[in-house]
Amino acid sequence: MFRRIKKDVQVIFERDPAARSVAEVLLCYPGLHAIWFHRLSHPLYRKGWVLIPRMISNLGRFLTGVEIHPGAEIGEGLFIDHGSGVVIGETAQLGANVTLYQGVTLGGTGKEKGKRHPTIGNNVVVASGAKVLGSFSVGDNSKIGAGSVVLHAVPPNSTVVGIPGQVVVKDGKKLNGRDSEEIDLEHDQLPDPIAEMLTCMHRNMTRLEERIVHLEEELKKDDPKSI
């Protein structure tokens, strides 16, 4: 137990530059407290109990603003930054060293039975307000951009942005040149596919305007009265 608590504290110091002391982390990080509530409720839920684990989960939500269903499976190294509004569904599975920011939802899309929540791989970062909805996998070392809505599987080593979420980087170079084994938390440095599309359209329009001007000049040379 003490080894896991030490690991939890270490994870926060590694990923949050605002952390100043062990006492601050232990007392003032609701994401950490939510994980501890889940560790109390999850073993009871796996034994077939329902009411008491759900009551523990609801108490944790009331105190922390983070709702983790007791059935969710969470690997080591989870970091929930700020935590307010984070929801993790019953059949969600999280790998090692996952990072979730405020407002993230790992949810389902309907009333189907069985596995209906996402499986999140190792070293995945899900940025603020992102929604990952459905029974599919998000591959290792991937990033989900802020405010994105992901409805389909994400390959490993990918970056997803937009509504619905689109893979905009896959197996590419890191934006900041980090070592591939280090978790990339730079979720603000993401491509903007809409801006790229608008830039492309503007470039094409400029070329067409230049072409029209050129054709008018050629026509004027051949027949000055036509213009």
Salt bridges, closest charged atoms under 4 A:
ASP8 OD2 - ARG39 NH1 2.62
GLU67 OE1 - ARG61 NH1 2.97
GLU76 OE2 - ARG3 NH2 3.13
GLU90 OE1 - ARG116 NH2 2.59
ASP171 OD2 - LYS170 NZ 2.97
GLU182 OE2 - ARG178 NH1 2.67
ASP184 OD2 - LYS143 NZ 3.39
GLU186 OE2 - ARG178 NH2 3.41
GLU218 OE2 - HIS214 NE2 3.94
